[in-house]
């Protein structure tokens, strides 16, 4: 009974039309607050997940960490860390680690781990526009707990490749594209399961300093299209407010950010989208000071 209840709770957490492992749980609290629109976002430490092409703009090193309990449930959690840096004329490199786990009454039901390495590079740059491309290589590891009968299902690994592109047009407009798991990876030794495949396109627009609006359309294999959008307002030099919406299912989001001397503290909220509870997410990012000669 105890294991059965745990499995039911796991299904609730990862509920979705595809029902696959490594589902789409937002990594960044900032992006959660922006309706989870991110493919055309400017560089931050989470670019390895949202669009590796943004790494082409890497300058001073960045590092970030985030933590979330999806839908507020106490038996599941996701933690992640990421970092990136410039490699000069060759663009930027990024690396990240993500872990999602489900535990119930002291029993480990499932553990999902993703280790990512990414690179972004500018292909074209002139007075009016810049075009960049990027890729991310992801190592997926899945481990299930021992069943009530004492059977250990074991673990499995897989490798996925993401590709992305971004273009900046006259500084105010940024267009983005990303395709996840283009190599159609599968995980498992016997009953192989296809990992989530998704294509996202979007745009961000900053009409003037302190205001940025993002819009995405996301197509996931086997699911209906999702529309994602959000706006970020710089209320003061150190304080930002964010709000957004995502469809399929309809989820409302908002959040805030605090910036001080390279330290960024972020909070993101998303409604449950139906019968599920709301999600609160927290994260921190640090931009290392630029070296001066």
Secondary structure, DSSP 8 states (H G I E B T S, - for coil): -HHHHHHHHHHHHT-SSS--SS------HHHHHTTT--TT----TTHHHH-GGGGGG--S-EEEEEEE-GGG-TTEEEEEEEEEEE-GGG-EEEEEEEEEEEEETTEEEEEEEEEEEEEEEEEEE-SSEEEEEEEEEEEEEEEE-B-TTS-B--EEEEEEEEEEEEEEETTTEEEEEEEE-TT--EE-SSS-EE---EEEEEEEEEEETTEEEEEEEEEETTS--EEEEEEEEEEETTEEEEEEEETTTTEEEEEEEEEETTEEEEEEEE--SSSS--EEEEEEEEE------
